[in-house]
Amino acid sequence: MIKFIENEPFSPIQYMYEVERVLYKGKSPFQEIMVFESPDFGRVLVLDNIVQLTERDEFFYHEMLVHVALHVHPNPKRVIVIGGGDGGTVREVLKHQTVEKVFLAEIDNKVIEVSKNFLPFVASSFEDPRVEIHITDGAEFIKANKNVDVIIVDSTDAIGMARSLYAEDFFKHVRLALKEDGVFVTHSESLCFHKDVTIEIQETLKRVFPIVDLYSTPIATYPGNWWSFSIASLKFDPRRPVRPEVKGLKFYDKNVHTWSFLPKSLYDRIMSRKAGW
């Protein structure tokens, strides 16, 4: 059996996957794309030789990226997803019956096509009438939108091609696009291997938003296995879910919501760069 070795350039370790068969391998104008089947992880999406999701554990990432923010907002109706061309984030957003419109801004249409063909477990909601797909740069798309309840960035690594989606200028446009009670969330890398990047994202968000916090979850197939999410709000406390849990979830619930946020003492140590790792 052949093996795929992920050599993540921003991580000090390698991951190795057994490959039963390669289902797709190609290149878009933006990146190399591959989908393979693994006996342990099911179907696996790889962009530029970096694993983006696996069938076995993608729900940890997608549920935590989406449901913390959407349970904090009392009535999310209009949601923008930037990136997320595989469809997993859109799938989770649409589990909230309050949602009337989801705008997906994905720069690489090939990711959407490949996901539809080979990853139906995540690309299951693109045809929902509430979904509007825009093949465009998310940083530019956000500038033309207003009155949004929740904005979610589901990008590749913050230290790679998607760097512009973590700049202060982008966060300022996010704030302008949100309603006066809007919520924003993005993943912010590994607390083990990319702590300085996590801190930088938090510090940048604090220059733009009045309420900023950090939560995390275990993800087996991401470098360091302890993944962080940065959430910013114009009004609501991100630590307090205010809506009943939506149905059909595998991992997220209100207890998970509560414990996923770092204790204040640990958060302060991390932000002061005194955490011992």
Backbone as CSV, one residue per row, in Angstrom:
resi,resn,N_x,N_y,N_z,CA_x,CA_y,CA_z,C_x,C_y,C_z
1,MET,0.847,-1.189,0.000,0.000,0.000,0.000,0.889,1.247,0.000
2,ILE,0.577,2.195,-0.877,1.369,3.421,-0.929,1.047,4.309,0.259
3,LYS,1.929,5.261,0.528,1.752,6.154,1.668,1.859,7.600,1.208
4,PHE,1.084,8.459,1.854,1.185,9.906,1.642,1.798,10.513,2.893
5,ILE,2.880,11.256,2.706,3.543,11.918,3.820,3.273,13.417,3.730
6,GLU,2.635,13.934,4.756,2.351,15.366,4.821,3.521,16.055,5.528
7,ASN,4.187,16.912,4.794,5.314,17.652,5.352,4.885,19.107,5.493
8,GLU,4.095,19.376,6.497,3.550,20.721,6.714,4.714,21.690,6.986
9,PRO,4.883,22.715,6.125,6.090,23.545,6.225,6.185,24.379,7.501
10,PHE,5.078,24.541,8.198,5.091,25.360,9.407,4.984,24.515,10.674
11,SER,5.267,23.213,10.544,5.151,22.295,11.670,6.426,21.465,11.798
12,PRO,6.857,21.130,13.012,8.093,20.373,13.191,7.937,18.859,13.066
13,ILE,6.735,18.396,12.728,6.521,16.950,12.611,5.884,16.619,11.269
14,GLN,5.907,15.332,10.914,5.277,14.842,9.703,4.148,13.881,10.061
15,TYR,3.129,13.852,9.194,2.061,12.866,9.317,2.125,11.941,8.106
16,MET,1.860,10.654,8.324,1.892,9.684,7.237,0.561,8.943,7.185
17,TYR,-0.016,8.861,5.989,-1.295,8.199,5.780,-1.109,7.042,4.799
18,GLU,-1.712,5.909,5.096,-1.800,4.853,4.099,-2.854,5.232,3.070
19,VAL,-2.579,4.957,1.819,-3.460,5.340,0.719,-3.924,4.086,-0.008
20,GLU,-5.222,3.844,0.035,-5.783,2.711,-0.705,-5.853,3.025,-2.195
21,ARG,-6.312,4.243,-2.511,-6.343,4.672,-3.913,-6.485,6.182,-3.980
22,VAL,-5.922,6.753,-5.024,-6.061,8.187,-5.280,-7.292,8.376,-6.162
23,LEU,-8.238,9.178,-5.693,-9.478,9.404,-6.428,-9.356,10.571,-7.398
24,TYR,-8.558,11.552,-7.028,-8.385,12.720,-7.896,-7.033,13.357,-7.606
25,LYS,-6.382,13.819,-8.662,-5.162,14.586,-8.514,-5.071,15.564,-9.664
26,GLY,-4.991,16.854,-9.339,-4.946,17.871,-10.373,-4.449,19.187,-9.814
27,LYS,-4.479,20.198,-10.675,-3.972,21.502,-10.280,-4.889,22.590,-10.807
28,SER,-5.268,23.504,-9.930,-6.045,24.672,-10.328,-5.086,25.840,-10.538
29,PRO,-5.578,27.011,-10.935,-4.693,28.177,-11.022,-4.117,28.593,-9.676
30,PHE,-4.643,28.065,-8.592,-4.241,28.507,-7.254,-3.435,27.477,-6.468
31,GLN,-3.690,26.177,-6.713,-3.095,25.171,-5.840,-3.236,23.776,-6.421
32,GLU,-2.434,22.854,-5.902,-2.585,21.447,-6.230,-3.677,20.843,-5.349
33,ILE,-4.477,19.966,-5.934,-5.616,19.375,-5.236,-5.545,17.860,-5.379
34,MET,-5.743,17.159,-4.292,-5.770,15.696,-4.323,-6.826,15.178,-3.352
35,VAL,-7.469,14.115,-3.739,-8.368,13.374,-2.849,-7.948,11.910,-2.898
36,PHE,-7.722,11.329,-1.729,-7.411,9.898,-1.685,-8.231,9.217,-0.605
37,GLU,-8.294,7.897,-0.691,-8.985,7.085,0.308,-7.951,6.434,1.215
38,SER,-8.200,6.547,2.512,-7.338,5.957,3.524,-8.126,4.901,4.285
39,PRO,-7.501,3.773,4.631,-8.232,2.751,5.392,-8.600,3.212,6.793
40,ASP,-7.888,4.193,7.324,-8.155,4.673,8.680,-9.009,5.929,8.712
41,PHE,-8.879,6.801,7.702,-9.522,8.114,7.758,-10.562,8.338,6.675
42,GLY,-10.833,7.330,5.865,-11.793,7.517,4.791,-11.228,8.437,3.725
43,ARG,-12.069,9.244,3.138,-11.615,10.147,2.080,-10.915,11.371,2.689
44,VAL,-9.843,11.778,2.033,-8.986,12.834,2.553,-8.785,13.890,1.465
45,LEU,-8.996,15.157,1.807,-8.758,16.275,0.894,-7.405,16.898,1.218
46,VAL,-6.576,17.059,0.179,-5.234,17.609,0.331,-5.080,18.790,-0.622
47,LEU,-4.635,19.927,-0.104,-4.332,21.097,-0.922,-2.865,21.448,-0.748
48,ASP,-2.154,21.532,-1.849,-0.714,21.835,-1.806,0.009,20.932,-0.806
49,ASN,-0.349,19.653,-0.852,0.288,18.619,-0.027,0.011,18.762,1.471
50,ILE,-0.996,19.551,1.838,-1.395,19.700,3.241,-2.810,19.153,3.400
51,VAL,-3.009,18.250,4.338,-4.336,17.682,4.587,-5.263,18.759,5.124
52,GLN,-6.403,18.921,4.469,-7.408,19.903,4.891,-8.515,19.263,5.719
53,LEU,-8.901,18.059,5.355,-9.938,17.366,6.125,-9.859,15.888,5.839
54,THR,-10.374,15.115,6.776,-10.571,13.687,6.559,-12.012,13.336,6.904
55,GLU,-12.503,12.326,6.247,-13.885,11.895,6.474,-14.107,11.495,7.918
56,ARG,-13.085,10.973,8.562,-13.245,10.459,9.919,-13.402,11.566,10.956
57,ASP,-12.687,12.688,10.799,-12.686,13.666,11.895,-13.037,15.092,11.494
58,GLU,-13.529,15.308,10.259,-13.806,16.684,9.840,-14.853,17.378,10.705
59,PHE,-15.750,16.599,11.308,-16.833,17.227,12.070,-16.323,17.977,13.296
60,PHE,-15.200,17.552,13.865,-14.644,18.302,14.996,-14.362,19.751,14.582
61,TYR,-13.699,19.886,13.450,-13.331,21.222,12.969,-14.563,22.016,12.544
62,HIS,-15.378,21.446,11.684,-16.498,22.215,11.124,-17.536,22.576,12.190
63,GLU,-17.825,21.663,13.091,-18.809,21.992,14.131,-18.295,23.081,15.055
64,MET,-17.031,23.010,15.425,-16.505,24.020,16.349,-16.294,25.365,15.671
65,LEU,-15.944,25.369,14.407,-15.803,26.628,13.680,-17.137,27.357,13.578
66,VAL,-18.207,26.602,13.381,-19.515,27.211,13.097,-20.366,27.424,14.346
67,HIS,-20.533,26.394,15.165,-21.625,26.423,16.132,-21.362,27.274,17.366
68,VAL,-20.115,27.526,17.690,-19.860,28.446,18.798,-20.420,29.824,18.444
69,ALA,-20.064,30.342,17.294,-20.526,31.679,16.886,-22.032,31.719,16.683
70,LEU,-22.601,30.698,16.057,-24.021,30.748,15.737,-24.914,30.467,16.937
71,HIS,-24.356,29.888,18.003,-25.138,29.759,19.235,-24.980,30.971,20.147
72,VAL,-23.964,31.776,19.890,-23.776,33.015,20.656,-24.712,34.111,20.142
73,HIS,-24.939,34.131,18.842,-25.822,35.141,18.246,-27.278,34.702,18.421
74,PRO,-28.155,35.558,18.910,-29.529,35.135,19.205,-30.389,34.896,17.968
75,ASN,-30.020,35.474,16.818,-30.894,35.337,15.648,-30.095,35.493,14.354
76,PRO,-29.171,34.565,14.076,-28.356,34.705,12.864,-29.161,34.400,11.599
77,LYS,-29.244,35.382,10.727,-30.008,35.216,9.485,-29.111,35.249,8.245
78,ARG,-28.188,36.192,8.227,-27.303,36.347,7.071,-25.867,36.019,7.487
79,VAL,-25.291,35.023,6.803,-23.968,34.520,7.164,-23.074,34.524,5.930
80,ILE,-21.845,34.980,6.109,-20.841,34.881,5.052,-19.798,33.856,5.470
81,VAL,-19.462,32.951,4.551,-18.375,31.999,4.732,-17.304,32.328,3.707
82,ILE,-16.107,32.623,4.175,-14.990,32.918,3.289,-14.066,31.718,3.256
83,GLY,-13.803,31.210,2.062,-13.119,29.931,1.933,-14.138,28.823,2.088
84,GLY,-13.689,27.684,2.583,-14.646,26.605,2.848,-15.244,25.999,1.600
85,GLY,-14.469,25.934,0.518,-14.987,25.398,-0.729,-15.338,23.925,-0.694
86,ASP,-14.901,23.209,0.322,-15.306,21.798,0.455,-16.768,21.663,0.864
87,GLY,-17.331,22.707,1.504,-18.757,22.698,1.832,-19.097,22.342,3.259
88,GLY,-18.126,21.910,4.056,-18.435,21.495,5.416,-18.959,22.608,6.297
89,THR,-18.410,23.789,6.154,-18.867,24.915,6.974,-20.276,25.329,6.581
90,VAL,-20.547,25.395,5.288,-21.897,25.721,4.824,-22.896,24.687,5.339
91,ARG,-22.525,23.427,5.268,-23.403,22.353,5.779,-23.808,22.616,7.219
92,GLU,-22.832,22.991,8.058,-23.128,23.224,9.473,-23.954,24.483,9.686
93,VAL,-23.664,25.543,8.954,-24.431,26.790,9.097,-25.903,26.541,8.814
94,LEU,-26.202,25.739,7.808,-27.587,25.518,7.400,-28.373,24.659,8.379
95,LYS,-27.726,24.113,9.389,-28.449,23.391,10.439,-29.212,24.347,11.359
96,HIS,-28.923,25.626,11.252,-29.622,26.641,12.047,-30.822,27.161,11.246
97,GLN,-32.013,26.902,11.749,-33.227,27.239,11.018,-33.438,28.747,10.880
98,THR,-32.768,29.535,11.718,-32.899,30.989,11.597,-32.206,31.523,10.357
99,VAL,-31.262,30.769,9.813,-30.441,31.259,8.699,-31.274,31.340,7.424
100,GLU,-31.264,32.534,6.838,-32.005,32.774,5.597,-31.105,32.809,4.377
101,LYS,-29.838,33.192,4.573,-28.924,33.323,3.439,-27.498,33.026,3.875
102,VAL,-26.813,32.210,3.074,-25.393,31.937,3.285,-24.652,32.325,2.006
103,PHE,-23.730,33.242,2.128,-22.888,33.641,1.009,-21.546,32.925,1.155
104,LEU,-21.199,32.117,0.169,-19.908,31.433,0.169,-18.985,32.144,-0.806
105,ALA,-17.892,32.702,-0.295,-16.896,33.370,-1.135,-15.652,32.486,-1.175
106,GLU,-15.480,31.768,-2.259,-14.368,30.819,-2.431,-13.587,31.210,-3.682
107,ILE,-12.289,31.366,-3.531,-11.470,31.828,-4.658,-11.233,30.746,-5.700
108,ASP,-11.300,29.482,-5.293,-10.925,28.382,-6.178,-12.123,27.493,-6.466
109,ASN,-12.726,27.702,-7.636,-13.908,26.933,-8.008,-13.606,25.442,-8.127
110,LYS,-12.355,25.102,-8.419,-11.997,23.696,-8.580,-12.173,22.922,-7.284
111,VAL,-11.941,23.572,-6.135,-12.148,22.910,-4.845,-13.618,22.536,-4.680
112,ILE,-14.511,23.430,-5.083,-15.944,23.141,-5.002,-16.297,21.971,-5.917
113,GLU,-15.810,21.999,-7.148,-16.113,20.922,-8.097,-15.613,19.568,-7.594
114,VAL,-14.365,19.534,-7.135,-13.792,18.277,-6.652,-14.559,17.771,-5.433
115,SER,-14.931,18.677,-4.545,-15.669,18.276,-3.346,-17.037,17.709,-3.699
116,LYS,-17.716,18.326,-4.646,-19.005,17.798,-5.080,-18.871,16.383,-5.627
117,ASN,-17.805,16.148,-6.362,-17.622,14.852,-7.021,-17.116,13.761,-6.085
118,PHE,-16.266,14.136,-5.111,-15.574,13.113,-4.334,-15.800,13.192,-2.818
119,LEU,-16.363,14.298,-2.330,-16.537,14.475,-0.886,-17.988,14.825,-0.558
120,PRO,-18.929,13.980,-0.910,-20.347,14.305,-0.707,-20.727,14.466,0.756
121,PHE,-19.960,13.896,1.667,-20.278,14.013,3.088,-20.093,15.438,3.600
122,VAL,-19.294,16.253,2.935,-19.204,17.670,3.299,-19.891,18.571,2.269
123,ALA,-19.852,18.176,1.003,-20.392,19.022,-0.068,-21.856,18.715,-0.329
124,SER,-22.617,18.617,0.727,-24.000,18.149,0.617,-25.029,19.262,0.568
125,SER,-24.596,20.506,0.715,-25.573,21.593,0.867,-25.419,22.709,-0.153
126,PHE,-24.577,22.520,-1.158,-24.367,23.583,-2.142,-25.634,23.920,-2.923
127,GLU,-26.524,22.949,-3.082,-27.736,23.180,-3.876,-28.886,23.748,-3.048
128,ASP,-28.678,23.912,-1.758,-29.717,24.507,-0.925,-30.028,25.923,-1.431
129,PRO,-31.298,26.273,-1.587,-31.647,27.590,-2.141,-31.174,28.768,-1.298
130,ARG,-30.808,28.510,-0.048,-30.315,29.599,0.799,-28.849,29.922,0.527
131,VAL,-28.172,29.088,-0.259,-26.739,29.253,-0.506,-26.506,30.027,-1.793
132,GLU,-25.637,31.033,-1.706,-25.244,31.824,-2.867,-23.715,31.765,-2.973
133,ILE,-23.222,31.179,-4.053,-21.789,30.960,-4.217,-21.171,32.052,-5.075
134,HIS,-20.058,32.606,-4.580,-19.303,33.617,-5.321,-17.869,33.125,-5.469
135,ILE,-17.424,32.989,-6.699,-16.041,32.590,-6.955,-15.214,33.871,-7.014
136,THR,-14.595,34.175,-5.885,-13.920,35.469,-5.762,-12.982,35.449,-4.566
137,ASP,-12.155,36.457,-4.490,-11.281,36.670,-3.341,-12.137,37.132,-2.160
138,GLY,-12.120,36.377,-1.076,-12.955,36.712,0.076,-12.627,38.063,0.673
139,ALA,-11.359,38.475,0.617,-10.969,39.767,1.171,-11.609,40.911,0.385
140,GLU,-11.818,40.708,-0.905,-12.504,41.716,-1.719,-14.015,41.608,-1.572
141,PHE,-14.514,40.396,-1.476,-15.960,40.186,-1.358,-16.522,40.873,-0.128
142,ILE,-15.788,40.809,0.959,-16.301,41.344,2.223,-16.500,42.850,2.146
143,LYS,-15.746,43.531,1.300,-15.829,44.987,1.200,-17.169,45.447,0.623
144,ALA,-17.834,44.584,-0.121,-19.067,44.966,-0.800,-20.318,44.529,-0.049
145,ASN,-20.166,44.095,1.206,-21.311,43.567,1.949,-21.540,44.323,3.250
146,LYS,-22.810,44.402,3.628,-23.216,45.059,4.871,-24.319,44.223,5.531
147,ASN,-24.609,44.558,6.781,-25.747,43.980,7.500,-25.685,42.452,7.594
148,VAL,-24.502,41.941,7.913,-24.298,40.515,8.068,-24.284,40.181,9.558
149,ASP,-24.891,39.062,9.907,-24.951,38.669,11.319,-23.682,37.945,11.777
150,VAL,-23.206,37.017,10.963,-22.027,36.221,11.327,-21.136,36.079,10.097
151,ILE,-19.838,36.267,10.293,-18.846,36.043,9.238,-17.869,34.980,9.728
152,ILE,-17.640,33.980,8.887,-16.781,32.843,9.230,-15.679,32.728,8.187
153,VAL,-14.443,32.690,8.626,-13.324,32.424,7.721,-12.907,30.972,7.878
154,ASP,-13.020,30.219,6.786,-12.609,28.817,6.744,-11.533,28.700,5.669
155,SER,-10.326,29.085,6.028,-9.252,29.212,5.049,-8.195,28.141,5.235
156,THR,-7.244,28.132,4.327,-6.035,27.355,4.541,-5.218,28.049,5.628
157,ASP,-4.003,27.591,5.870,-3.218,28.084,6.998,-3.072,29.602,6.997
158,ALA,-3.195,30.171,8.203,-3.017,31.617,8.370,-1.586,32.051,8.071
159,ILE,-0.699,31.092,7.994,0.699,31.401,7.737,1.083,31.015,6.315
160,GLY,0.079,30.801,5.473,0.329,30.445,4.082,-0.363,31.400,3.122
161,MET,-1.026,30.812,2.095,-1.631,31.588,1.026,-2.711,32.543,1.533
162,ALA,-3.371,32.197,2.639,-4.513,32.969,3.128,-4.124,34.098,4.077
163,ARG,-2.880,34.497,4.073,-2.400,35.484,5.040,-3.224,36.768,5.037
164,SER,-3.714,37.207,3.879,-4.469,38.470,3.810,-5.755,38.419,4.623
165,LEU,-6.254,37.206,4.905,-7.492,37.063,5.667,-7.265,37.193,7.167
166,TYR,-6.045,37.544,7.564,-5.718,37.726,8.979,-5.073,39.078,9.237
167,ALA,-5.138,39.941,8.245,-4.548,41.274,8.373,-5.529,42.233,9.036
168,GLU,-5.007,43.265,9.668,-5.866,44.236,10.347,-6.828,44.907,9.379
169,ASP,-6.374,45.191,8.171,-7.247,45.835,7.183,-8.446,44.953,6.864
170,PHE,-8.225,43.642,6.738,-9.334,42.724,6.485,-10.300,42.709,7.659
171,PHE,-9.784,42.653,8.870,-10.651,42.642,10.046,-11.486,43.925,10.129
172,LYS,-10.930,45.048,9.699,-11.691,46.298,9.694,-12.860,46.214,8.723
173,HIS,-12.641,45.611,7.571,-13.735,45.455,6.610,-14.773,44.455,7.118
174,VAL,-14.323,43.438,7.841,-15.267,42.508,8.470,-16.174,43.257,9.432
175,ARG,-15.589,44.099,10.260,-16.396,44.846,11.226,-17.412,45.737,10.512
176,LEU,-17.002,46.374,9.442,-17.927,47.234,8.696,-19.055,46.429,8.052
177,ALA,-18.776,45.178,7.689,-19.798,44.350,7.048,-20.809,43.792,8.042
178,LEU,-20.423,43.706,9.304,-21.308,43.140,10.321,-22.348,44.149,10.801
179,LYS,-23.477,43.621,11.230,-24.439,44.449,11.949,-23.849,44.873,13.293
180,GLU,-24.556,45.750,13.993,-24.044,46.286,15.252,-23.908,45.223,16.334
181,ASP,-24.498,44.038,16.118,-24.365,42.940,17.080,-23.722,41.705,16.434
182,GLY,-22.938,41.911,15.390,-22.388,40.811,14.624,-21.274,40.054,15.332
183,VAL,-20.997,38.845,14.816,-19.984,37.960,15.363,-19.087,37.470,14.227
184,PHE,-17.792,37.383,14.520,-16.807,36.909,13.544,-16.002,35.779,14.159
185,VAL,-15.662,34.774,13.348,-14.829,33.679,13.845,-13.912,33.180,12.736
186,THR,-12.717,32.778,13.134,-11.752,32.192,12.219,-10.918,31.170,12.980
187,HIS,-10.378,30.198,12.286,-9.421,29.328,12.972,-8.109,30.096,13.101
188,SER,-7.333,29.762,14.142,-6.103,30.527,14.389,-4.932,29.623,14.761
189,GLU,-4.863,28.493,14.079,-3.685,27.629,14.095,-3.515,26.832,15.397
190,SER,-2.396,26.117,15.470,-2.112,25.202,16.567,-1.540,25.929,17.780
191,LEU,-2.125,25.664,18.949,-1.579,26.256,20.167,-0.233,25.640,20.535
192,CYS,0.049,24.452,20.007,1.346,23.828,20.287,2.447,24.378,19.387
193,PHE,2.174,24.445,18.078,3.226,24.738,17.118,3.204,26.161,16.574
194,HIS,2.072,26.843,16.681,1.950,28.169,16.064,1.454,29.196,17.079
195,LYS,1.894,29.065,18.311,1.370,29.928,19.376,1.558,31.406,19.055
196,ASP,2.707,31.774,18.486,2.960,33.186,18.171,1.976,33.706,17.130
197,VAL,1.575,32.845,16.194,0.584,33.242,15.196,-0.770,33.440,15.864
198,THR,-1.136,32.529,16.749,-2.399,32.667,17.496,-2.429,33.979,18.262
199,ILE,-1.349,34.293,18.949,-1.266,35.539,19.714,-1.389,36.747,18.793
200,GLU,-0.717,36.687,17.664,-0.772,37.811,16.718,-2.190,38.047,16.216
201,ILE,-2.908,36.965,15.906,-4.290,37.105,15.447,-5.160,37.708,16.543
202,GLN,-4.994,37.249,17.769,-5.750,37.804,18.893,-5.448,39.299,19.064
203,GLU,-4.194,39.651,19.034,-3.812,41.059,19.228,-4.346,41.934,18.107
204,THR,-4.330,41.424,16.886,-4.842,42.199,15.755,-6.350,42.381,15.866
205,LEU,-7.060,41.326,16.228,-8.510,41.442,16.397,-8.868,42.452,17.483
206,LYS,-8.075,42.507,18.543,-8.364,43.424,19.647,-8.208,44.890,19.250
207,ARG,-7.484,45.152,18.195,-7.371,46.528,17.706,-8.599,46.946,16.905
208,VAL,-9.470,45.975,16.607,-10.629,46.244,15.754,-11.952,46.003,16.471
209,PHE,-12.009,44.959,17.310,-13.259,44.557,17.949,-13.210,44.797,19.459
210,PRO,-14.358,45.113,20.060,-14.379,45.337,21.508,-14.320,44.056,22.337
211,ILE,-14.761,42.933,21.761,-14.791,41.662,22.480,-14.064,40.621,21.638
212,VAL,-13.003,40.051,22.196,-12.203,39.056,21.486,-11.884,37.919,22.452
213,ASP,-11.975,36.681,21.978,-11.690,35.544,22.852,-11.087,34.410,22.025
214,LEU,-10.705,33.347,22.745,-10.001,32.231,22.125,-10.559,30.925,22.671
215,TYR,-10.862,29.994,21.771,-11.264,28.662,22.211,-10.535,27.624,21.370
216,SER,-10.644,26.372,21.766,-9.849,25.343,21.106,-10.582,24.014,21.116
217,THR,-10.075,23.087,20.299,-10.628,21.741,20.286,-9.559,20.771,19.793
218,PRO,-9.625,19.506,20.196,-8.687,18.521,19.652,-9.082,18.127,18.237
219,ILE,-8.103,18.084,17.343,-8.320,17.598,15.980,-7.145,16.689,15.640
220,ALA,-7.411,15.416,15.452,-6.345,14.419,15.351,-5.425,14.653,14.168
221,THR,-5.948,15.169,13.061,-5.165,15.222,11.826,-4.605,16.606,11.515
222,TYR,-4.690,17.545,12.458,-4.061,18.856,12.270,-2.786,18.915,13.100
223,PRO,-1.756,19.598,12.607,-0.464,19.625,13.321,-0.608,20.108,14.762
224,GLY,-0.090,19.324,15.676,-0.180,19.667,17.089,-1.401,19.138,17.772
225,ASN,-2.433,18.784,16.987,-3.658,18.141,17.489,-4.478,19.001,18.445
226,TRP,-4.090,20.224,18.678,-4.812,21.122,19.587,-5.013,22.429,18.834
227,TRP,-6.191,22.575,18.226,-6.427,23.648,17.270,-7.190,24.794,17.921
228,SER,-6.840,26.003,17.551,-7.460,27.174,18.175,-8.376,27.908,17.199
229,PHE,-9.321,28.631,17.771,-10.262,29.453,17.019,-10.343,30.816,17.697
230,SER,-10.265,31.858,16.897,-10.389,33.219,17.429,-11.761,33.759,17.074
231,ILE,-12.452,34.262,18.080,-13.808,34.768,17.896,-13.870,36.213,18.369
232,ALA,-14.563,37.046,17.606,-14.701,38.461,17.933,-16.166,38.859,17.821
233,SER,-16.591,39.721,18.720,-17.997,40.100,18.787,-18.128,41.597,19.028
234,LEU,-19.196,42.164,18.481,-19.474,43.571,18.716,-20.393,43.781,19.909
235,LYS,-20.994,42.707,20.426,-21.945,42.878,21.533,-21.997,41.682,22.485
236,PHE,-22.003,40.464,21.955,-22.314,39.292,22.755,-21.060,38.646,23.339
237,ASP,-21.208,38.048,24.521,-20.137,37.316,25.172,-19.979,35.968,24.471
238,PRO,-18.838,35.702,23.825,-18.677,34.439,23.097,-18.745,33.198,23.976
239,ARG,-18.558,33.368,25.275,-18.567,32.213,26.176,-19.985,31.795,26.593
240,ARG,-20.977,32.552,26.176,-22.348,32.296,26.632,-23.265,31.974,25.458
241,PRO,-23.521,30.692,25.181,-24.506,30.351,24.157,-25.898,30.755,24.621
242,VAL,-26.675,31.335,23.723,-27.982,31.871,24.106,-29.126,31.185,23.376
243,ARG,-28.829,30.240,22.496,-29.882,29.585,21.725,-29.867,28.088,21.991
244,PRO,-31.014,27.423,21.834,-31.047,25.965,21.987,-30.111,25.306,20.980
245,GLU,-29.516,24.184,21.386,-28.617,23.475,20.493,-29.372,22.975,19.262
246,VAL,-28.749,23.145,18.100,-29.357,22.599,16.894,-29.195,21.089,16.898
247,LYS,-30.012,20.425,16.108,-30.006,18.968,16.076,-29.022,18.449,15.025
248,GLY,-28.669,17.192,15.151,-27.849,16.532,14.151,-26.362,16.756,14.292
249,LEU,-25.891,17.116,15.504,-24.468,17.358,15.716,-23.812,16.128,16.344
250,LYS,-22.534,15.951,16.045,-21.789,14.808,16.560,-20.946,15.170,17.783
251,PHE,-20.551,16.437,17.897,-19.586,16.810,18.932,-20.032,18.012,19.751
252,TYR,-20.393,19.098,19.086,-20.710,20.334,19.799,-21.979,20.199,20.637
253,ASP,-21.920,20.690,21.863,-23.099,20.974,22.670,-22.720,22.101,23.630
254,LYS,-23.630,22.460,24.510,-23.353,23.613,25.381,-22.215,23.332,26.355
255,ASN,-22.072,22.090,26.788,-20.950,21.770,27.662,-19.622,21.907,26.920
256,VAL,-19.585,21.411,25.690,-18.375,21.562,24.874,-18.085,23.046,24.646
257,HIS,-19.131,23.814,24.379,-18.976,25.260,24.190,-18.256,25.886,25.389
258,THR,-18.691,25.512,26.576,-18.129,26.111,27.788,-16.674,25.718,27.994
259,TRP,-16.373,24.412,27.894,-15.006,24.001,28.221,-14.016,24.275,27.100
260,SER,-14.515,24.581,25.898,-13.577,24.849,24.799,-12.841,26.180,24.971
261,PHE,-13.421,27.095,25.744,-12.749,28.374,25.978,-11.659,28.201,27.033
262,LEU,-10.512,28.779,26.760,-9.385,28.634,27.675,-9.688,29.317,28.997
263,PRO,-9.314,28.711,30.123,-9.429,29.420,31.409,-8.671,30.743,31.338
264,LYS,-9.185,31.732,32.037,-8.591,33.059,31.940,-7.120,33.059,32.329
265,SER,-6.753,32.247,33.331,-5.354,32.229,33.753,-4.447,31.711,32.640
266,LEU,-4.896,30.659,31.926,-4.112,30.126,30.827,-4.088,31.107,29.663
267,TYR,-5.239,31.689,29.373,-5.301,32.672,28.288,-4.324,33.828,28.548
268,ASP,-4.300,34.320,29.773,-3.407,35.431,30.100,-1.942,35.028,29.957
269,ARG,-1.620,33.781,30.350,-0.238,33.318,30.206,0.163,33.232,28.738
270,ILE,-0.753,32.713,27.932,-0.459,32.611,26.502,-0.259,33.995,25.895
271,MET,-1.160,34.916,26.205,-1.093,36.239,25.606,0.119,37.020,26.082
272,SER,0.621,36.704,27.263,1.831,37.355,27.757,3.095,36.628,27.302
273,ARG,2.886,35.571,26.519,3.975,34.762,25.948,4.768,34.037,27.042
274,LYS,4.096,33.744,28.161,4.752,33.041,29.259,4.372,31.573,29.341
275,ALA,3.484,31.127,28.471,3.119,29.706,28.488,4.342,28.870,28.142
276,GLY,4.494,27.756,28.830,5.719,26.994,28.744,5.786,25.998,27.605
277,TRP,5.413,26.390,26.433,5.622,25.501,25.281,5.860,26.343,24.040
